[in-house]
Amino acid sequence: MSVKRNLFNTVWDLHKVGTLETGQDQLFIGLHLIHEVTSPQAFQMLEERGLKVLHPERTFATVDHIVPTASQARPFKDRLAEEMMQAIENNTARHGIEFFGLNTDHQGIVHIIGPELGLTQPGMTIACGDSHTSTHGAFGAIAFGIGTSQIRDVLATQTMALSRPRVRKINVSGRLKPGVYAKDIILRIIADLGVNGGIGYAYEYNGEAIHALSMEERMTICNMSIEGGARVGYVNPDETTFEYIRGRKYAPREDEFERACRFWREIASGEDAEYDHVFDLDANTLRPMVTWGITPGQAIGVDERLPSLRDLPEDQRDIAEKALEHMGFAERDRILGKKIDVAFLGSCTNGRISDLREAARLVRGHKVARSVRAIVVPGSKQVSMQAEREGLPAIFQEAGFEWRGAGCSMCLAMNPDKLEGRQISASSSNRNFVGRQGSPLGRTLLMSPAMVAAAAVTGEVVDVRDFGEYGQ
């Protein structure tokens, strides 16, 4: 591979088919993931044109957004949800696409099952009709969230047209301190660079703190790249990456695995790789983060006060004023001590086994506050089964949490799990937009799973560093 080239541009050029008259590049897509919400219209477009799926062996499907998590009995009570289910069942059967439905052991959130099945691999181009497809970049892939017309294009041609973004290296030095997690890294980055700071960029996460993270923690960071405006977020593959992939269902077999690893090492950004911009962050200075507003960029350290409007840049004041009004907060308020009504553990950001283990460790021996409804939603059936082998459901249920089936759940308002009225939620998900969790009046505080667990027990926002073993 050429020197001075970062992984993003290397992988882009390896998959570039040509340049279109629009100036966009046509990229071959190595892996296409679909789910029940954004695919029906794309399949209908194929039918209207008499087209077939060109490479069905490169497309994999699951159901996650609209599936109920309390009871997954069919038919669903929600008529539209049932229609979506039937559509993806029929479309995948008609076109010979592998479908991980509710009757399989591999159903789950699309961005969780791809990695756990070994479908997601370094050096790939990956597309999915979901904005958080950037999750898969944790493996050294370049992964794009796409719209319905692009889903159609990938189904029909296995390619899509894109403009090449610039690449920003985000160098996170140092080590995380106890009580600070991957979620806090990405919330800090978005708070510093802004929700529009990544527009036109791919983000490469690098540095000592990043490479000390597990694969699941790296996925959390890459998952929320889109919340900072970046089209792509990725981490260079290393031995941690390779060991995670080894032996998984769709991973290269042992006789091919070492050859694959050699290629994966070659595509990683070298020390002399060039970037369009570099941003530095010291992990040693990080603290648990909490959002206070209506965008993921409106976040502060748990021991900090909300900003004063006059202290903000002029272009941020209007949205901050709207956020304060919606949330019912005041300038210079403390986020510590804010009461919560709901605690949600789950989502494609933080619904993996390591997230549930950490939350269970913290709630063991405690009880959920009487004023709080707390639910745990594993991100996939595999996560659920692993949690059951480790006894985690019993720990959560003893504490007063509801244990649910796999799905997106309260991350978004496409299923029965929703906020009501002015409820305020401590959530391990990725978006705190107005109405995102169901109620147009509902309020969402994003934080790490550990912080959610502590808030569930105390009934308010607390500094997890002062909770349980951290506070001893």
C-alpha positions, -999 to 999 in steps of 0.1 A, spaced: 0 0 0 11 36 -6 27 55 22 10 86 37 -24 72 29 -50 68 57 -73 38 59 -103 57 46 -88 67 13 -71 33 8 -104 15 12 -123 40 -8 -99 36 -38 -100 -2 -35 -138 -1 -40 -140 27 -65 -156 15 -97 -154 49 -115 -162 86 -114 -196 97 -126 -205 128 -146 -218 144 -114 -182 142 -100 -193 115 -75 -175 82 -73 -193 50 -78 -183 26 -50 -187 -12 -48 -205 -21 -16 -191 -53 0 -218 -57 26 -254 -45 25 -275 -47 57 -312 -41 57 -341 -40 82 -378 -37 81 -384 0 81 -363 14 52 -363 -15 28 -399 -21 17 -400 10 -6 -366 0 -21 -379 -35 -30 -410 -19 -45 -388 2 -67 -371 -29 -79 -404 -46 -87 -416 -15 -106 -386 -17 -128 -385 -55 -132 -351 -57 -115 -336 -84 -93 -312 -82 -64 -278 -84 -82 -258 -100 -53 -282 -114 -27 -253 -132 -10 -240 -98 0 -272 -86 16 -284 -97 51 -316 -87 68 -330 -85 103 -359 -68 122 -353 -44 150 -370 -10 148 -407 -18 150 -406 -51 169 -422 -50 204 -399 -60 232 -425 -70 258 -442 -96 237 -431 -106 202 -461 -128 195 -475 -125 159 -494 -109 145 -482 -77 161 -510 -55 177 -496 -25 156 -510 -31 121 -483 -11 103 -456 -30 122 -471 -63 112 -472 -51 76 -435 -42 77 -427 -76 91 -446 -94 64 -429 -72 37 -394 -80 48 -403 -117 51 -417 -118 16 -390 -97 0 -361 -116 15 -377 -149 5 -384 -137 -30 -348 -125 -36 -329 -152 -17 -316 -130 10 -305 -143 44 -330 -132 70 -325 -132 107 -361 -130 118 -378 -135 152 -377 -173 148 -339 -174 146 -312 -171 172 -296 -142 154 -323 -115 153 -314 -82 168 -304 -46 161 -287 -45 127 -256 -28 140 -252 -54 167 -258 -86 148 -234 -76 119 -203 -76 142 -214 -105 164 -219 -127 133 -185 -118 118 -201 -101 88 -184 -68 96 -147 -70 87 -119 -46 82 -114 -31 47 -151 -34 38 -175 -9 24 -208 -13 42 -241 3 37 -274 1 56 -306 22 55 -300 35 90 -279 65 101 -260 46 128 -243 24 102 -211 42 112 -209 17 141 -193 -9 118 -163 15 113 -150 2 146 -135 -27 126 -117 -6 101 -145 -6 76 -160 24 60 -197 22 66 -225 45 54 -260 51 65 -281 55 33 -316 65 21 -342 45 3 -331 53 -32 -296 43 -24 -309 10 -9 -325 5 -42 -292 12 -60 -272 -12 -39 -298 -39 -42 -299 -35 -80 -262 -28 -88 -242 -35 -56 -228 1 -60 -238 36 -49 -227 71 -58 -209 92 -32 -188 123 -29 -155 116 -11 -153 133 23 -122 147 39 -107 128 68 -102 142 103 -80 123 127 -93 125 163 -64 116 185 -75 106 220 -44 103 243 -41 90 278 -63 65 296 -99 67 309 -102 69 347 -127 47 366 -163 57 361 -155 72 326 -165 52 295 -164 52 257 -198 70 257 -182 98 276 -154 101 250 -179 105 221 -202 129 239 -172 151 247 -160 150 211 -195 160 199 -198 187 225 -164 202 215 -167 199 177 -204 204 175 -232 185 158 -223 200 125 -186 198 130 -181 166 111 -201 176 79 -180 167 49 -157 145 70 -149 110 79 -136 107 115 -106 84 122 -104 77 160 -69 70 170 -46 73 200 -37 54 231 -72 57 247 -89 44 216 -67 14 211 -70 5 248 -108 1 243 -126 -32 236 -143 -37 203 -177 -31 219 -165 2 233 -151 12 199 -185 5 184 -201 29 208 -178 57 197 -181 50 160 -219 46 164 -224 82 174 -201 97 147 -232 106 127 -244 127 157 -214 149 152 -222 153 115 -195 129 102 -206 106 74 -182 78 86 -163 70 118 -136 43 121 -108 28 141 -78 12 125 -78 -26 129 -54 -42 153 -50 -74 173 -81 -66 194 -101 -64 162 -87 -97 148 -94 -116 180 -129 -104 181 -136 -116 146 -118 -149 148 -142 -179 148 -174 -160 142 -200 -174 119 -191 -155 88 -154 -148 96 -127 -162 73 -120 -198 82 -88 -206 100 -68 -215 68 -78 -181 54 -78 -160 86 -41 -152 88 -40 -141 52 -70 -118 59 -51 -104 89 -21 -96 68 -44 -76 44 -62 -59 73 -28 -48 88 -17 -34 54 -47 -11 50 -44 5 84 -32 42 85 5 44 89 23 67 113 30 90 83 -6 90 71 -19 124 61 -52 140 72 -72 171 63 -75 180 100 -64 167 134 -83 171 167 -67 162 200 -84 151 232 -68 140 265 -87 111 280 -72 118 314 -93 150 317 -126 133 309 -155 130 333 -189 113 330 -210 132 305 -247 140 304 -268 158 278 -289 186 290 -306 197 258 -321 185 226 -290 177 206 -262 153 215 -238 182 213 -256 199 243 -236 179 269 -216 187 299 -196 169 326 -219 156 353 -203 180 378 -206 210 356 -233 236 353 -255 243 323 -242 272 302 -254 308 303 -268 319 269 -246 349 268 -215 327 271 -223 306 241 -213 315 205 -241 335 189 -250 308 164 -257 284 193 -279 306 214 -313 300 197 -311 262 199 -299 265 235 -328 287 245 -352 262 228 -335 234 247 -338 251 281 -375 258 274 -382 222 263 -363 206 292 -376 230 318 -341 238 329 -325 272 336 -292 287 327 -264 277 352 -285 249 366 -267 218 379 -274 186 360 -266 167 392 -298 159 411 -322 162 382 -350 138 388 -358 111 363 -389 90 356 -375 64 332 -342 46 329 -335 29 296 -306 5 290 -302 -6 254 -299 6 218 -273 0 190 -251 24 210 -251 6 243 -271 -26 242 -241 -51 240 -231 -76 266 -204 -55 281 -228 -26 286 -253 -49 305 -225 -65 326 -213 -31 338 -249 -19 346 -257 -52 364 -225 -49 384 -236 -15 397 -272 -24 404 -265 -56 422 -278 -54 457 -297 -22 450 -333 -14 442 -347 8 415 -362 40 430 -399 38 435 -405 68 412 -386 52 383 -396 27 356 -364 9 345 -361 -14 314 -332 -34 300 -333 -43 263 -305 -65 250 -294 -55 215 -297 -90 201 -308 -125 209 -272 -135 212 -266 -108 238 -298 -119 256 -287 -156 257 -252 -146 269 -267 -125 296 -289 -153 307 -259 -177 309 -242 -151 332 -273 -146 354 -277 -109 345 -315 -109 340 -320 -121 375 -298 -93 389 -318 -67 370 -351 -81 379 -343 -84 415 -333 -47 414 -367 -38 398 -358 -36 361 -380 -50 334 -361 -75 312 -371 -74 276 -367 -91 242 -342 -79 216 -349 -47 196 -344 -10 193 -370 -3 219 -371 31 236 -343 45 215 -369 57 190 -407 59 188 -414 31 163 -426 5 188 -446 4 220 -418 15 243 -423 52 246 -421 81 271 -454 95 283 -462 132 288 -433 152 303 -414 122 316 -377 125 317 -355 96 307 -319 86 316 -310 68 284 -280 49 271 -292 56 235 -279 80 209 -304 108 203 -321 133 226 -342 150 199 -376 163 208 -400 134 204 -373 109 198 -384 86 226 -421 89 218 -437 118 236 -434 153 220 -431 166 255 -407 139 268 -372 147 278 -341 126 273 -307 128 291 -281 107 273 -254 91 294 -233 59 297 -250 26 308 -233 29 342 -247 64 347 -282 51 337 -279 23 363 -269 47 390 -297 71 381 -323 43 381 -313 34 417 -312 69 431 -340 84 410 -319 113 398 -287 121 379 -257 112 400 -220 111 394 -213 73 390 -179 80 405 -196 86 438 -219 56 435 -214 20 447 -178 8 446 -166 41 430 -178 60 460 -162 38 486 
